[in-house]
Amino acid sequence: MTTTDWIIDIALLLIVFRQMREERLTARTIVLPLAIIGWAANNYLDQIPTQGNDLLLAGLGAGVGAAFGLFGGLFTRVRYSEGHVYIKASLTAAALWVVSMGFRLGFAVWTSHASGAAHVGHFSARHDITSAQAWVVALILMAFAEVVVRLGTIVARGQLLTRAHRGEQPARAQAARPDIYV
């Protein structure tokens, strides 16, 4: 792993730890993680292998990332107050993020050593995964799906709160409360 790899992984971890304190949902909250993951995709996705079970591996990685992102977004506290949406990552949301990032980081470190590379090589041969790039694609798509789905879930929840507060949807006895949570 290069120094850049470590910096990207640490930056993505810090984003969620930063969200453990409540903050207003802004364009920066959305754009920063997307920019980091976009940069990583641009630098690591040279090609997408399509032979054997390479696409299946990529799809599995994306699916696992989407599941982590959905639960991370659902376990993030989202509230509406004084005309703004506020978010705060719960301990569970942060733990999910750390587990998924830790898995990707651990896998990268493990496969950079001879024994890990040998295990992955044997697994790949037995399961018709034709290239090392397939693993890179699967891990990048896992991270990308997690970031996009988590952010999408949080933004959608924030929009629901905003609409409910503004009366665009039937209010559920929330009009009397100054803060509304979803």
C-alpha positions as CSV (number, residue, x, y, z in Angstrom):
1,M,0.0,0.0,0.0
2,T,1.2,3.4,-0.9
3,T,1.2,6.5,1.4
4,T,-1.7,7.8,-0.8
5,D,-3.7,4.7,-0.1
6,W,-3.3,5.2,3.7
7,I,-4.2,8.9,3.4
8,I,-7.4,8.1,1.5
9,D,-8.5,5.4,3.9
10,I,-7.8,7.6,7.0
11,A,-9.6,10.5,5.4
12,L,-12.7,8.4,4.8
13,L,-12.6,7.2,8.4
14,L,-12.2,10.7,9.7
15,I,-15.3,11.9,7.8
16,V,-17.6,9.7,9.9
17,F,-15.8,10.4,13.1
18,R,-16.3,14.1,12.4
19,Q,-20.0,13.4,11.9
20,M,-20.2,11.9,15.5
21,R,-20.7,15.5,16.6
22,E,-23.9,17.0,15.2
23,E,-23.5,19.2,12.2
24,R,-25.8,20.8,9.7
25,L,-26.4,18.8,6.4
26,T,-24.8,21.0,3.7
27,A,-23.5,20.6,0.2
28,R,-20.0,20.1,1.7
29,T,-21.2,17.2,3.8
30,I,-22.3,15.5,0.6
31,V,-19.6,16.6,-1.8
32,L,-16.5,15.9,0.3
33,P,-17.0,12.1,0.6
34,L,-18.1,11.9,-3.0
35,A,-15.0,13.7,-4.1
36,I,-12.7,11.4,-2.1
37,I,-14.3,8.3,-3.5
38,G,-14.4,9.8,-7.0
39,W,-10.7,10.5,-6.8
40,A,-10.1,6.9,-5.7
41,A,-12.2,5.5,-8.5
42,N,-10.4,7.6,-11.0
43,N,-7.0,6.5,-9.8
44,Y,-7.7,2.8,-9.2
45,L,-10.3,1.8,-11.8
46,D,-8.2,1.5,-14.9
47,Q,-10.4,-1.2,-16.4
48,I,-13.2,-3.4,-15.2
49,P,-12.5,-7.0,-15.9
50,T,-15.4,-9.0,-17.3
51,Q,-14.1,-12.5,-17.7
52,G,-15.0,-15.4,-15.5
53,N,-16.6,-14.4,-12.2
54,D,-15.0,-11.0,-12.2
55,L,-18.2,-9.1,-12.6
56,L,-19.9,-11.3,-10.0
57,L,-17.2,-10.3,-7.5
58,A,-17.6,-6.6,-8.4
59,G,-21.4,-6.9,-7.9
60,L,-20.9,-8.7,-4.6
61,G,-18.6,-5.9,-3.4
62,A,-21.0,-3.2,-4.5
63,G,-23.9,-5.1,-2.8
64,V,-22.1,-5.4,0.5
65,G,-21.1,-1.7,0.3
66,A,-24.7,-0.8,-0.4
67,A,-25.9,-2.8,2.6
68,F,-23.4,-1.1,4.9
69,G,-24.3,2.3,3.5
70,L,-28.1,1.7,4.0
71,F,-27.7,0.7,7.6
72,G,-25.1,3.4,8.2
73,G,-27.6,6.0,6.8
74,L,-30.5,4.6,8.8
75,F,-28.4,4.6,12.1
76,T,-27.4,8.2,11.5
77,R,-29.5,10.6,13.5
78,V,-31.3,13.1,11.3
79,R,-33.3,16.0,12.7
80,Y,-34.9,19.2,11.5
81,S,-34.7,22.3,13.6
82,E,-35.0,26.0,12.8
83,G,-35.2,25.5,9.1
84,H,-32.2,23.2,8.8
85,V,-31.4,19.5,8.7
86,Y,-28.8,18.3,11.2
87,I,-27.1,14.9,11.2
88,K,-25.1,13.0,13.8
89,A,-23.6,9.6,13.2
90,S,-24.6,7.2,16.0
91,L,-22.1,4.8,17.6
92,T,-23.6,2.1,15.5
93,A,-23.3,4.1,12.2
94,A,-19.7,4.9,13.0
95,A,-19.0,1.2,13.9
96,L,-20.4,0.0,10.6
97,W,-18.2,2.5,8.8
98,V,-15.1,1.5,10.7
99,V,-15.8,-2.2,10.1
100,S,-16.2,-1.8,6.4
101,M,-13.2,0.5,6.0
102,G,-11.2,-1.7,8.3
103,F,-12.0,-4.7,6.2
104,R,-10.9,-3.0,3.0
105,L,-7.8,-1.7,4.6
106,G,-7.0,-5.0,6.2
107,F,-7.6,-6.9,3.0
108,A,-5.2,-4.5,1.1
109,V,-2.5,-4.9,3.8
110,W,-3.0,-8.7,3.9
111,T,-2.7,-9.2,0.2
112,S,0.4,-7.0,0.0
113,H,2.2,-9.8,1.9
114,A,3.2,-13.1,0.3
115,S,0.9,-15.4,2.3
116,G,-2.2,-13.2,1.7
117,A,-1.5,-12.8,-2.0
118,A,-1.0,-16.6,-2.2
119,H,-4.4,-17.2,-0.5
120,V,-6.2,-14.8,-2.7
121,G,-4.5,-16.3,-5.8
122,H,-5.7,-19.8,-4.8
123,F,-9.2,-18.5,-4.1
124,S,-9.3,-16.7,-7.4
125,A,-8.2,-19.7,-9.3
126,R,-10.8,-21.9,-7.6
127,H,-13.6,-19.4,-8.2
128,D,-12.7,-18.3,-11.8
129,I,-11.7,-14.7,-10.8
130,T,-9.3,-13.9,-13.6
131,S,-7.3,-10.9,-12.4
132,A,-6.1,-9.0,-9.4
133,Q,-7.8,-6.0,-10.9
134,A,-11.2,-7.7,-10.2
135,W,-10.4,-7.5,-6.4
136,V,-9.5,-3.8,-6.8
137,V,-12.7,-3.1,-8.6
138,A,-14.8,-5.0,-6.0
139,L,-13.3,-3.1,-3.1
140,I,-13.6,0.3,-4.9
141,L,-17.2,-0.4,-5.8
142,M,-17.9,-1.5,-2.2
143,A,-16.6,1.8,-0.9
144,F,-18.4,3.8,-3.6
145,A,-21.7,2.0,-3.0
146,E,-21.4,2.5,0.7
147,V,-20.7,6.2,0.4
148,V,-23.4,6.9,-2.2
149,V,-26.1,4.8,-0.4
150,R,-25.3,6.2,3.0
151,L,-25.4,9.8,1.7
152,G,-28.5,9.1,-0.3
153,T,-30.3,7.7,2.7
154,I,-29.4,10.6,4.9
155,V,-30.4,13.2,2.3
156,A,-33.7,11.4,1.6
157,R,-34.4,11.3,5.3
158,G,-33.6,15.0,5.6
159,Q,-35.9,15.9,2.7
160,L,-38.7,13.9,4.3
161,L,-38.2,15.9,7.5
162,T,-38.1,19.2,5.6
163,R,-41.3,18.4,3.7
164,A,-43.1,17.3,6.9
165,H,-42.1,20.4,8.7
166,R,-43.3,22.6,5.8
167,G,-46.6,20.8,5.7
168,E,-46.0,19.2,2.3
169,Q,-46.9,15.8,3.7
170,P,-49.5,15.0,6.4
171,A,-48.0,15.9,9.7
172,R,-47.9,13.2,12.3
173,A,-48.5,15.2,15.5
174,Q,-45.1,16.7,15.0
175,A,-46.3,20.3,14.4
176,A,-46.3,21.0,18.1
177,R,-42.6,19.9,18.5
178,P,-39.8,22.3,17.7
179,D,-37.5,19.5,16.6
180,I,-38.6,16.7,14.2
181,Y,-36.7,13.4,13.9
182,V,-36.9,10.7,11.3
